[in-house]
Amino acid sequence: MTTIIENSKPSLYERQPEISTRFPVHQVREDFPILSSEVRGRKLVYLDNAATTQKPQSVIQAVTRYYKGENANIHRGVHYLSEQATQKYENARRKVGAFIGATVNCEVIFTRGTTESINLVAQSYGRAFVREGDEIIISALEHHSNIVPWQMLCQEKGAILRIIPLLENGELDLGVFDKLLSSKTKVVAVTQLSNVLGTLVPVRQICKKARDAGAVSLVDGAQSTPHLSVDMQQIGADFFAFSGHKLYGPTGIGVLYGRAELLERMPPYQGGGDMIRSVSFEHTEYADLPGKFEAGTPNIAGAIGLGAAIDYLQSLGMERIAAYEAELDGYTRSRLQEVEGLQIQGNPEEHRGAVSFTLDGVHPHDIGQLLDQEGIAIRAGHHCAQPLMKCLGVPATARLSAGLYNTREEIDMLASSLQGLRTLFHP
């Protein structure tokens, strides 16, 4: 499935050259303290944003401010600090809800990240409603976090896992998806944006077909949420999962969006404090949404930091971010094509974010380590997508993934370094 792109479409930048001047990328870079760092005596070029993003000063300050002057446990506390912390935590929930277009705030559940969000759905909704012989559909593009929880559920319940295969260009074969859908289908779980190929998946179409077939849909939005405006009413997903740390927020905080009527029907995922209304030795009455799914002390600082990250992104404008990154993505792919012996994996019609590639005669881990000597951070390996690597026919790839603070100059540095590696291994 390896594709060498020879004649790509004109980039968005070529069609609308004014976009770069409208997006103040160099000013944006000043908001991220780590970008002024040096690595091995070289200026840091951070191109590993699909793994995690760097944090703007406003997020760092929000978390620091909480620990310095607002630190307390939330809910039930009657003292000033607890009331302040509770207000900040619930304000963060409201910000998330508005950011993703939730109908009501109780549809926003805070978790540890995308992985826990998907596991919550698999272990709560799946255990309650999936039966022996039922089918769950995922795709060949999925991260392990959207594979393993469903495998575990299928093994426990005697259900069957079905896979949407890929076309040669790295897009999903929706014709096969249509054939897989049946009255046995109970869950359809797909990524919106591949963390390996950058394939943008038509999730709105998939979610509608799933609902028409009587199945619920889950969208893994870990990769898409930092790059695109996401609206739950437009997408039509029953569940949507994403992580704060890939959205320029802190680690250890994530979100599960779920339609309220589904969440109401689901049993709790974990038991403990804060998810109960009353407890006796004979019976427990659970709290209303969203508390029913937030057992124990949550990541309060993480939620506050995520709220600050959303404030930051909205100050820039998600549409402007998306337009700038689309231009940069086109430029990146164009520059990589100029490197002799470099092969871009897949060539989806709609793409964003991650670009995976191989370089003839150079192992991906060698590429990553040698680029690190130049101060350039990328990722090498299977990217938590071993089944996809098998589909591609490669054991591993090198992967770059740009964010809103990356520039053409950094892409030029990467391309130049890759050409140097090619010359080093093939003098």
Protein Blocks (a to p, Z undefined) as FASTA:
>chain_A
ZZcdfbdcddfklmmmmlmmmpcfklmmmmmmklmpceehiacddfblkmpccddfklmm
mmmmmmmmmgcceehiabfklmmmmmmmmmmmmmmmmmnopabfklpccdfbjklmmmmm
mmmmmmmmpcehiacdddfkbcfklmmmmmmmmmmnopacddddddfkopacfklmmmmp
cfklmbdcddfbdcklopacdfklmmmmmmmnopacdddfklmmmmpccdfklnopabdc
ddfklnopaehiacddddfklmmmpccfbgcehiafbdcfkbccddddfklmmgcjddfk
lmmmmmmmmmmmmmnopmlmmmmmmmmmmmmmmmmmmpghiacehjafbdghjacdddeh
iafklmmmmmmmnopacdedjhopaklmmmnopabdcdddddfkbcfklmmmmmmmmmmm
mmmmmZZ
